[in-house]
Amino acid sequence: MITKSEIQLVRSLADKRARTETGLFLAEGEKLIRELRASDLRIERIYALDGLFSGPEVTPVSPKEMERLSHLKTPGSSLALVRMPHRDLRSADPAGGLVLALDDVQNPGNMGTIIRLADWFGIGDIVCSEATADCFNPKVVQATMGAILRVRVHHTDLGAFLHDAGAAGLPYLKAGEPMKHFVGAVRDYFRREGLSEYDVYPPLHGIGCAEAESPYPDENTEDVFEAGMTCNTDISLFGLKGGSNRVEESFVITENGAESMLPFMRAYFEEWLAENN
């Protein structure tokens, strides 16, 4: 017989906070649980109708008890508490295959379907914005139909992700360096991450001292940076579900590299505010 505290624990896992605190997620259904038992994920407890599963982690329950435990409208025959795996994006190898990026996909059913489709097409890693639905939400897990066991889902700050793409090109922002090297470094970063289809805007523009937009160097531009030039880096991804992302910054080119103009702009605005308030 299951205890009241066990029922409360199982029911609490509908909430992300409880999943984070306990490190557990919920999986329902005989087929999914059999797949889990064959995977490298750690099952803490299985609640199942008598005779369905055996083992020290199995607690037999009655149909009435399963109704109290289940998060489904029509309770199944079994339910498992599973330890959430720790996924480290650095341990994945985006250069070895396509990586899918999701920005603020909040519907659990849609999220689960996307994970299932990624599995179908052999995509091993999905990078999500922090506002994207938790992949261990019971509705997401159910919608993946087992794909959650094979697809690694990572939640991260996509803004920081774009910043890293820009950082890949920073060593090439210096006098004497061909502009195409910066463009190529940024584009290569997005290619490795499987995001080329969203990389549609030039990552470099406003070259010179007066231009705000054009020219737009590309991977074939032979022009080189000169000391004293200004330029804008515009690292962006357009067309992602949920919206586009961009990080833009202005630089002055020097012999030793690029110097950000943000501190000068900040000082100018602070001075202007002090004089006009």
C-alpha positions as CSV (number, residue, x, y, z in Angstrom):
1,M,0.0,0.0,0.0
2,I,1.3,3.4,-0.9
3,T,1.6,6.2,1.6
4,K,0.1,9.7,1.6
5,S,3.6,11.2,1.3
6,E,4.4,9.1,-1.8
7,I,1.2,10.3,-3.5
8,Q,2.1,13.9,-2.6
9,L,5.6,13.5,-4.1
10,V,4.3,12.0,-7.4
11,R,1.6,14.6,-7.7
12,S,4.1,17.4,-7.0
13,L,6.2,16.5,-10.0
14,A,3.8,18.4,-12.3
15,D,5.6,21.5,-10.9
16,K,9.0,22.4,-12.2
17,R,10.1,23.7,-8.8
18,A,9.4,20.3,-7.3
19,R,11.3,18.5,-10.1
20,T,14.3,20.8,-9.6
21,E,14.3,20.3,-5.8
22,T,13.9,16.5,-5.9
23,G,15.9,15.9,-9.1
24,L,13.1,13.6,-10.3
25,F,10.7,13.5,-13.3
26,L,7.7,11.4,-14.0
27,A,7.3,8.8,-16.8
28,E,4.0,6.9,-17.4
29,G,3.2,3.9,-19.4
30,E,4.5,0.3,-19.7
31,K,6.3,0.8,-23.0
32,L,8.2,3.9,-21.8
33,I,9.1,2.3,-18.5
34,R,10.5,-0.8,-20.3
35,E,12.6,1.6,-22.5
36,L,13.8,3.4,-19.3
37,R,14.8,0.1,-17.7
38,A,17.0,-0.6,-20.8
39,S,18.5,2.9,-20.8
40,D,21.3,4.4,-18.6
41,L,18.8,6.6,-16.7
42,R,18.3,5.8,-13.1
43,I,14.8,4.7,-12.0
44,E,14.1,5.5,-8.3
45,R,10.7,3.9,-8.0
46,I,8.1,2.1,-10.2
47,Y,4.4,2.0,-9.3
48,A,2.6,-0.7,-11.3
49,L,-0.4,-2.9,-11.3
50,D,0.3,-6.2,-9.6
51,G,2.4,-8.6,-11.8
52,L,3.4,-6.1,-14.5
53,F,6.9,-5.4,-13.3
54,S,9.2,-7.1,-10.7
55,G,12.3,-5.9,-8.9
56,P,13.3,-4.1,-5.7
57,E,12.3,-0.7,-7.1
58,V,8.7,-1.9,-7.9
59,T,5.8,-1.1,-5.6
60,P,2.5,-2.9,-6.6
61,V,-0.6,-0.7,-6.6
62,S,-4.3,-1.2,-7.1
63,P,-6.2,0.5,-10.0
64,K,-7.7,2.9,-7.5
65,E,-4.2,3.9,-6.2
66,M,-3.0,4.3,-9.8
67,E,-5.9,6.8,-10.4
68,R,-4.6,8.9,-7.4
69,L,-1.0,8.8,-8.7
70,S,-1.4,9.3,-12.4
71,H,-1.2,12.7,-14.2
72,L,-3.2,11.3,-17.2
73,K,-6.9,11.7,-17.8
74,T,-7.0,8.0,-18.3
75,P,-4.5,6.3,-15.9
76,G,-2.3,3.7,-17.4
77,S,-0.9,0.6,-15.7
78,S,2.4,1.9,-14.5
79,L,4.3,5.0,-13.5
80,A,8.0,5.6,-12.7
81,L,10.0,8.2,-10.8
82,V,13.2,8.8,-12.7
83,R,16.4,10.7,-11.8
84,M,16.9,13.6,-14.2
85,P,20.1,13.3,-16.1
86,H,22.6,16.1,-16.2
87,R,23.2,17.3,-19.7
88,D,26.3,19.4,-20.4
89,L,26.3,21.2,-23.7
90,R,30.1,21.2,-23.7
91,S,30.0,17.4,-23.6
92,A,28.0,17.3,-26.9
93,D,29.8,17.6,-30.2
94,P,27.8,20.0,-32.4
95,A,30.4,19.8,-35.1
96,G,29.5,16.1,-35.4
97,G,25.9,16.6,-36.3
98,L,22.9,18.9,-36.6
99,V,21.9,20.8,-33.4
100,L,18.3,22.2,-33.2
101,A,17.7,25.6,-31.5
102,L,14.4,26.5,-29.9
103,D,13.4,29.9,-28.7
104,D,10.6,30.2,-26.2
105,V,8.6,27.1,-27.2
106,Q,6.2,27.1,-24.3
107,N,3.5,24.6,-25.2
108,P,4.4,21.2,-23.6
109,G,2.7,19.2,-26.3
110,N,4.5,21.1,-29.1
111,M,7.8,20.7,-27.2
112,G,7.4,17.0,-26.9
113,T,6.5,16.6,-30.6
114,I,9.6,18.6,-31.6
115,I,11.8,16.3,-29.4
116,R,10.1,13.3,-31.1
117,L,10.8,14.7,-34.6
118,A,14.4,15.5,-33.7
119,D,14.8,11.8,-32.7
120,W,13.2,10.7,-35.9
121,F,15.7,12.7,-37.9
122,G,18.7,11.6,-35.9
123,I,19.3,15.0,-34.1
124,G,21.0,14.3,-30.8
125,D,21.0,17.7,-29.2
126,I,18.5,20.5,-28.8
127,V,19.5,23.9,-27.4
128,C,16.6,25.8,-25.9
129,S,16.1,29.3,-24.5
130,E,15.5,29.4,-20.7
131,A,11.9,30.3,-21.3
132,T,11.3,27.2,-23.4
133,A,9.1,24.5,-21.8
134,D,10.9,22.1,-19.4
135,C,11.7,18.9,-21.2
136,F,10.9,16.9,-18.0
137,N,7.4,18.4,-17.7
138,P,5.1,15.2,-17.5
139,K,3.2,16.4,-20.6
140,V,6.4,16.9,-22.6
141,V,7.8,13.5,-21.5
142,Q,4.5,11.8,-22.5
143,A,4.4,13.6,-25.9
144,T,8.0,12.5,-26.7
145,M,6.9,8.9,-26.8
146,G,10.3,7.8,-25.5
147,A,12.4,10.2,-27.5
148,I,13.4,12.0,-24.4
149,L,15.7,9.1,-23.6
150,R,17.7,9.6,-26.8
151,V,17.7,13.4,-27.4
152,R,19.8,15.6,-25.2
153,V,17.9,18.8,-24.3
154,H,19.9,21.8,-23.1
155,H,18.4,25.0,-21.7
156,T,20.7,28.0,-21.9
157,D,20.8,31.8,-22.4
158,L,20.5,32.2,-26.2
159,G,21.8,35.8,-25.8
160,A,25.0,34.4,-24.3
161,F,25.0,31.8,-27.0
162,L,25.1,34.7,-29.6
163,H,27.7,36.5,-27.6
164,D,29.9,33.4,-27.9
165,A,29.4,33.4,-31.6
166,G,30.6,37.0,-31.7
167,A,33.6,36.2,-29.5
168,A,34.7,33.6,-32.1
169,G,35.3,36.5,-34.5
170,L,36.9,39.0,-32.1
171,P,40.5,37.8,-32.7
172,Y,40.1,39.0,-36.3
173,L,39.0,42.5,-35.5
174,K,42.4,44.2,-35.8
175,A,44.4,46.3,-38.2
176,G,45.8,44.4,-41.2
177,E,43.3,41.5,-40.9
178,P,41.0,40.7,-43.9
179,M,37.4,41.5,-42.9
180,K,36.3,38.1,-44.4
181,H,38.1,36.3,-41.6
182,F,35.7,37.8,-38.9
183,V,32.7,37.0,-41.1
184,G,33.9,33.5,-41.7
185,A,34.6,32.8,-38.0
186,V,31.0,33.8,-37.0
187,R,29.4,31.9,-39.8
188,D,31.5,28.8,-39.0
189,Y,30.3,29.0,-35.4
190,F,26.7,28.9,-36.5
191,R,27.4,26.1,-39.0
192,R,28.9,24.0,-36.2
193,E,25.8,24.6,-34.1
194,G,23.5,23.7,-36.9
195,L,22.0,27.2,-37.1
196,S,23.0,28.4,-40.6
197,E,19.4,28.6,-41.8
198,Y,18.8,31.4,-39.2
199,D,22.0,33.2,-39.9
200,V,20.6,35.5,-42.6
201,Y,22.0,39.0,-41.6
202,P,25.6,40.2,-42.2
203,P,27.5,39.9,-38.9
204,L,29.6,43.0,-39.7
205,H,28.7,46.4,-41.1
206,G,29.3,50.2,-40.8
207,I,32.9,50.0,-41.9
208,G,34.8,53.3,-41.9
209,C,34.2,56.5,-39.9
210,A,30.9,57.8,-41.3
211,E,28.8,54.8,-42.4
212,A,26.2,53.4,-40.1
213,E,25.1,50.4,-42.2
214,S,26.8,49.7,-45.5
215,P,29.2,48.2,-46.5
216,Y,28.5,44.7,-45.5
217,P,31.6,42.5,-45.8
218,D,31.0,38.8,-46.5
219,E,33.2,35.7,-46.6
220,N,34.7,36.8,-50.0
221,T,35.6,40.4,-49.1
222,E,39.3,41.1,-49.6
223,D,39.3,44.5,-47.8
224,V,41.4,44.6,-44.6
225,F,40.8,46.5,-41.4
226,E,42.8,49.7,-40.8
227,A,43.7,51.3,-37.6
228,G,41.2,54.0,-36.6
229,M,38.3,52.4,-38.5
230,T,35.0,51.9,-36.7
231,C,32.7,49.0,-37.3
232,N,29.6,47.4,-35.9
233,T,29.3,43.7,-35.1
234,D,25.7,42.4,-35.4
235,I,25.5,38.8,-34.3
236,S,21.9,37.6,-35.0
237,L,19.6,34.7,-35.6
238,F,16.4,35.4,-37.5
239,G,13.3,33.1,-37.9
240,L,13.6,31.1,-34.7
241,K,10.3,30.0,-33.3
242,G,9.2,32.6,-30.7
243,G,11.3,35.5,-32.1
244,S,14.7,36.6,-33.4
245,N,17.8,37.4,-31.4
246,R,20.6,39.9,-32.0
247,V,23.6,41.3,-30.1
248,E,25.1,44.5,-31.7
249,E,28.2,46.3,-30.5
250,S,30.4,49.1,-31.9
251,F,34.2,48.9,-32.0
252,V,37.3,51.0,-33.0
253,I,40.0,49.0,-34.8
254,T,43.5,49.3,-33.4
255,E,46.8,47.7,-34.2
256,N,46.4,45.3,-31.3
257,G,42.7,44.5,-31.7
258,A,39.3,46.0,-31.3
259,E,38.3,48.5,-28.6
260,S,34.6,48.5,-27.6
261,M,32.9,51.9,-27.9
262,L,30.3,51.1,-25.2
263,P,32.2,52.7,-22.3
264,F,32.6,56.0,-24.3
265,M,28.9,55.9,-25.3
266,R,27.9,55.3,-21.7
267,A,30.0,58.2,-20.5
268,Y,28.6,60.5,-23.1
269,F,25.0,59.6,-22.2
270,E,25.7,60.0,-18.5
271,E,27.2,63.4,-19.1
272,W,24.2,64.4,-21.3
273,L,21.7,63.3,-18.7
274,A,23.6,65.2,-16.0
275,E,23.4,68.4,-18.1
276,N,19.8,68.0,-19.1
277,N,18.1,66.8,-15.9
